[in-house]
Amino acid sequence: MARLVHIGGAVMDYVYHVPGLPRRSEELMATSFARSPGGAVNMMTAVRRTGLATACGGYLGTGPDGDALRAFLAAEGIDVLLPPLAGIDSGNCVVLITPDAERSFVSFPGAEARAMDLEVLAECMSPGDWLAVSGYVLSYPESREAVLSLVAVLDESVQVIFDPTPVIADVPADALSAILSRTTWMSANRREVASIAGGEASLDAAASILSGGMPRARGIVLRDGENGAHLLTRDAAPVPVPGFAVAAIDTNGAGDTHVGAFVGALARGFPAIDAVTYANAASAISVTRRGGACGPSHDEILHFLSLADQDRRRTGAMKMGH
């Protein structure tokens, strides 16, 4: 049975809902606070809840945050493959959520940024497995080489899903080239594509990345928030995949949930276009919930899609009646 191994950074989020972002030297009172798992945990949770076996291949620390992350992963049925790093806790991220549901981050790296020998993970992976790589682990100087060494020794049948993340501009060009050359699917938002392409966020820019630097890739999912996404594959025009209108309260982790649900759908045998629709639904559900690691289950996604289809048919019938 296939599974996904994620070597991105599992961190603890310290989430504050605030009336707005503070100005310099200003103090704001938050309306709520929560300490919850985040970072790579968001995607791992989304993958696991869609039914695909999942394992954490990144390092966790030996402190209160590392302990909390291990407990959460265990409760979700997500294996932890590496021993904790002694003398350092897992990293954390301050997340500010404004009334428009948008999030801003301040991150402090910990154990997840100090990966050493990861090649041992190659022995844990079987043909047909997935390896998830994020831009974060490639941006950390103390983990970059270990990540690339692992990717270099992977069995050819292991599929690599690459999420550039907001820090992709901090990844050196040679490291970026190396991961793109081994990537099976990349899921990125427009800002990340613009960074990789050198300033342009268009579909043409994404297509150029696919054709020019991703020789093994099946395609790119270009995420566009509430608008949905575009699916780009070789020798075909980009296909728009509409999103779903919902009342968002927290967009933290929405992209991670999208990536995880997309992989989960592909692992179930969904065609790529249907997998993007499935991921759009999962992401839409997630922004109606608080916290990053809040991806919906497979059954919840199917129910959401069924209701959305009923609404579409009802709207279409009403238009025909007029």
N, C-alpha and C positions, 0 to 999 in steps of 0.2 A: 504494500500500500504506500502510495506517495505521501510525502510530507514536505512542509516548508521549514527551512532553517533560516532564521533571521540573525544577521550579525550586526545590525544597527545598534544604536545606543538606547538601552532601556533606562529611563530616568524617572524621577518623581516630580510631578507637576505641583506647584503651589499656585492655585488658581484664585484670582481675585476678580470679582465682578465690580466694576467701577463706573461712575457716571460719565467719565471721559478720561483721556490720557492727561497726566499732570504736566503742567508747564514747569520750566526750570525752577527749582527751589520751592515748588508748591507741594502741599500735602493734601491728599484726597482720602476720604473715608470710603472703604469698600462696603458694598451692600451684602456681600457674602464671601466666604472663603472655604476652600476645600483643598485637601492634600490627596492627590490621586495619581495612580500610575500614568505615565505618558511616554513620549518618544516612540521607540520601536514597539513598545507594548501596545500602542494603538493599532498598528497594522497586525501584529500577532493575534490580538484579540479578535479582530475582524475576520482573519483567516480561519481561526479555530471555530468561531461561531457559525461559519458557513459550512463546517463539516470536514475541513482538511486538517489532518494531524499537523501539529506545529511545535517547533522547538526554538528556544532562545540559544543562539550560538555566540552571543556577545557576553562580555564580562559584567558581572555584578559585584558590588562592593561588600564590605563587612561593617556596616553601620546601620542605623535605623532605616534609612531609605532603601539600602540593599536588602535588608530583611523584609521590609514591606513589599518590595517588588517580587521577591521569591515567593512570599505567601500568596500574593495575587495570582502569579503565574501558575502556582500549584492548584489554586482553586479553579482556574480556567482550564486545567488539564494540559498545560503547556510545559513541556520538559525543559529543564535547564541543563545544558550539556557541559559547561565548564565550571570548575571550582571557583569560589569567590576569591577576589584579590585581597590579600591581607593589607591592613594599614591604610585603606582608603575606602570611602563610601561611594555609592553610585552617585552620579551627577543629579542636578536638579534644575528646574526651569520655572521661573516666575512668569505666570501667564496672566495678562490683563485683558479681561473681556469687557468691551464697551457695549452700550445698549443696542447698537446695530449688529451685535453678535460677532463682530470682528475681534481678532485676538492679536496681541503683541507680546513678544517674548524677551526675556533676559535669561540666558542660560549659563550654567556653571558646570563644566565637564568634570566627571569623576572617573570611576573604574572603567566605564564603557569607552573612554578615550585612550586607554592604555593597553590595548590589545597587544599580545606578544605572539606566540606561536599559535596560529589558527589552522595550520595545515592538518592538524589532527582531526579537524572537523570533516575533512574530505573522506576520512575512513568511516564516518558516521552516515554518509550519504549514499543513497542507492540510485540506480538508473530511474529517471523519471521524477526525481525529487526537484524541489525548487530551492534556490538560494536567494535570499533577499539582501540587497546591498543598498545602503543609503549614502547620500552625499556627506552626512555627518562623519561617518567612520573614515571616509577618505580625506576629510578636511583636518582630522587630528594627526599631527606629525608622528605621534607615538603609536598609531595604529595602522597608518596607511600602507606600509610595506607588508605587514602581516596579512592585511586584507587582499592585496594584490597577489601575494604568494599563494594564498588559498585559491583564489580564482584561477591562477595559472595551472594548478594541479587537479582541478575538478575533472571528473569524468565528463566526456563530451555530451552524455545524455542528460546531465543536470542542467536544468533551465535556470537562468539568472534573471530576476526581476530587479530593475534598477530604479530607485526613486532619488532624483537629484537633490531634493530638499532645498530650503531657502539659502543654505550656505554653499551652494555649488560654485559660486565665484571664488571661494577660498580653496578649491581643489586644483592642484597644479595640472597644467595641460597634459603632461605625460601620463599622469594617473587617470585623468578623465578619459583620455584616448584608450588606455588599457582596459578600463571597465566597459566602455562603450563597445569595444571590439569583441567582448565576450557576452554582451547582454542579449537575452532572448526577447524581452519586452522592456520598454521604458515607459513609465507613467510620470508625467510632469505637468506642471501648470505653465501658463504662458510666460510668467516672469522667469521661470527656470529655463525654459526653451530660449528666451531672449539672452540669458546669460551664457548659455552654451554656444549659441549661434553668433554671439558678438554684438548683441543689441537689437535684434529683430525677433518679434514674437509671433510672426505670421505662420500660417500653415506651410508656406513655401520653405520657411526656415526649418521647421520641424522635418519636412520631407527631405531637405538637404542633409540634415543630421543623419537621418535614417539611411539614405543612399550613399553618403560619403564616409561615414564613420562607424557604421554598425553592420558589418558584413554577415553576422550570424543571426541578426534580429528578425523576428517575425513582424514587428511593428512598434508603433508608438501610440500611446493614449495621451492625447493633449487635453488635460482637464481645464474647464473654464467655469468653475464654481457653479452657481445656480443655473447657468446656461447649459450645463451638461458637459459634453466632451466631443472631441473628434477622434475617430479611429483612422490611423494612417498605416497602411500596409504596402508592401512592394507591388509595383506595377498596377496600382489602382488609385483612383481619386480619393481624397480624404472624405470620410463619411461622417456627417454630423449626427450626433446621438443626443436628442433633447434631454434636458434635466427635468426636475419636478419642482413645482412651486410649493413651498412649505413655509411655516412661520418659524424661522430660525431663532434660536436663543443662544447658541454657542457653536462657533465654527471650528473650535480647537479639535484637531484630529480628523477633520472631515476628509482631507486628502489621503491620510493614512488609511482610513476606513475604505475609501474608494479603491486604493491599490490592493488592499487585502481582499476585498470582495471580488475584485476582478480576477485575482489569482484563484480564489476559491471556486469561482464559476468556471474558469478554464479547466481546473482540476476535475470538475464534474462532467467535463466534455461539452460545455456550452461553446457554440461558435463565438468567435471574438466579438462580433457586433452585439450579440445577446449578452455576453459577459460585461460589456460596457454599460448596457442598459441596466443590468443587475447591479453593477457598481454604482451607477447614478442613483438608483433607488436606495442602496445601503447608505450612501453619503447623505442623501436627503433625510433619511430617518435619523442619522446620527446628529445632525445639527438641531434637531428638536429636543435633544437630550443634553444634559450637562456632563462635561468630562470628555477627555479624549478617547479613552478606552471604552467606548460605549457602542461599538458596532452591533448591529442587529443580527439575529439568527437567520438561518436559511429560510425557515418557515415565515418569519416576520417579513423578510424581503419579498417572498412569493405573495404573501397576503397584500402587502403594499402595492405590488405590481398589479395584482388582480383588481384592487379597488381603483387604481389609476386607469386601468383599461376600461372598467365600467364607466368611470367618469368621462373618458374620451368618447366612448360609444354613445353615452347619453347626450353629450354636447353635440356630437355629430348629428344625432337624430333630431335634436332641437333646431339645428341650423337648417336641416333638410325640410323640417316642418314649416319654417318661415319662407 
